[in-house]
Amino acid sequence: MMKLKENILIVDDDLSILELLHRHLSNWDFHVFKAISVKEAVNILKDTKVDLLITDLKMPHIDGFELVSFVSEHYPQIPKLIVTGYPSVQDSLKAIKNGVADYLTKPFTKQELKEAIEKSISSKTNPSTKTNHHKDPVIPKEIIGKSKGIKEIFEIIDRVKNNKATVFIEGESGTGKELLARAIHYEGKFSKQPFIAVNCGAIPENLLEAELFGYTKGAFTGAETNRNGFFQAAHGGTIFLDEIGNAPLVVQNRLLRVLQEKEVVKVGAQKPEKIDVRIIAATNSNLKEMSNKGHFREDLYYRLVVVEIKVPPLRNRKADIPLLIDKFLLKYGLEYKDKFIKIHPQALEILKRYDWPGNIRELENVIQRAVILCDQTIEIPHLPEHLKYKIDFPEDSLVSLKEMEKNYIQKVLRATQNNKTKAAEILGIDRKTIRIKLDL
């Protein structure tokens, strides 16, 4: 009997093999996750801590080697064990190149399987052997980034996730403010408690007060019963108040009481109710400026900004763009195509240069659309028109007009994948003129 109870993910489209492996691993006291396709396996990996991957090679749509490569890139800490009924020297070499811990040929004995699993798990790096004693913050699964600004946000999330300090998130639309709020809640010790998200800008002003704090029977026309609000629903957990700057004054007054007294009063009621809620507020407006102009209560502003997170716009964290693209390629490739979708380097370069006024939300929409339009690889023609031929020159580009013209023609040719007919159409000249100007 093996002592440690690890999570093992087994992937095979042959149900008989899948059940055989499941039976053996369960008897050895492992926690087993099963998938009959790479798509199912990736979905499990996104939500589960996996200690060992066991995968077949020959599977429909996406083969096992693509899964192994994906795991090596995105989950390098997970050891990989291949089981296959079609062994070959080429496959063995490819497995070694992809960091596979062991390679098992079907049919195999129970003892061979046990030894291969023990070998694979023992190949996993033991964290206790690291000499660096600094505890790095746990990175929330859904937040992607390696830029300085995002790393600083990881640090803040790590510090606030296990307490109920009020958090204020400021950032442009589409930067992922709700994602951060969910990370603070679900990565901490209160994750089993409710998380209630409320968009204060989406609820009519005359209804927001009642929706947030609840109401008593007869409090207003249509109030036929007593009803709890979002705050009561979030008791013990977290309430996320998005677009807090849109909250009317009457709601601001009640919020101040919640923060000061830890209690709420339903609309139409006199008696307060004690409430245990962590408040996370967010806005894409400058709330400090709004309070200075008298459009938002200054005392409420300072009560909200206990811990402040400023989310950088995507144009200020361009190092994260390729990582975000990988995330969306995986998500929509599996959703729409049932396979891994790639992106051509030229198309990637265009996406990296763009300023993304709509931030991550805009980037996700562009990738989603491109995945639908492409077959296996996203190329420039699959991008929206306003991105395809966006050519920017630095302001300090001090070159002659002829040189600038030549540079521009070359960029348009790259953007059209050297399609001279399309480039000539964009430039408003004929193909012969393109050749002449490039020979200058």
Buried (B, 14 or more C-beta within 10 A) or exposed (E): EBEEEBBBBBBBBBEEBBEBBBEBBEEBEBBBBBBBBBBBBBEBBBEEEBBBBBBBBBBEBBBBBBBBBBBBEBBEEBBBBBBBEEBEEEBBEBBEEBBBBBBBEBEBEEEEBBBBBEEBBEBBEEEEEEEEEEEEBEBBEBBBBEBEBBEEBBEBBBEBBEEBEBBBBBBBEBBBBBBBBBBBBBBBEBBEBBBBBBBBBEBEBEEBBBBBBBBBEEBEEEBEEBBBBBBBBBBEBBBBBBBBBBBEEEBBEBBBBBBEEEEBBBBBBEEBBEBEBBBBBBBBBEBBEBBEEEEBBEEBBEBBBEBEBEBBBBEBBBBBBBBBBBBBBBBBBBEEBEBBBBBBEEBBBBBEEBEBEBBBBBBBBBBBBBBEEBEEEBBBBBBEEEBBBBBEEEEEEEEEEEEEBBBBBBBBBBBBBEBBEBBBBBBEBEEEEBEEBEEE
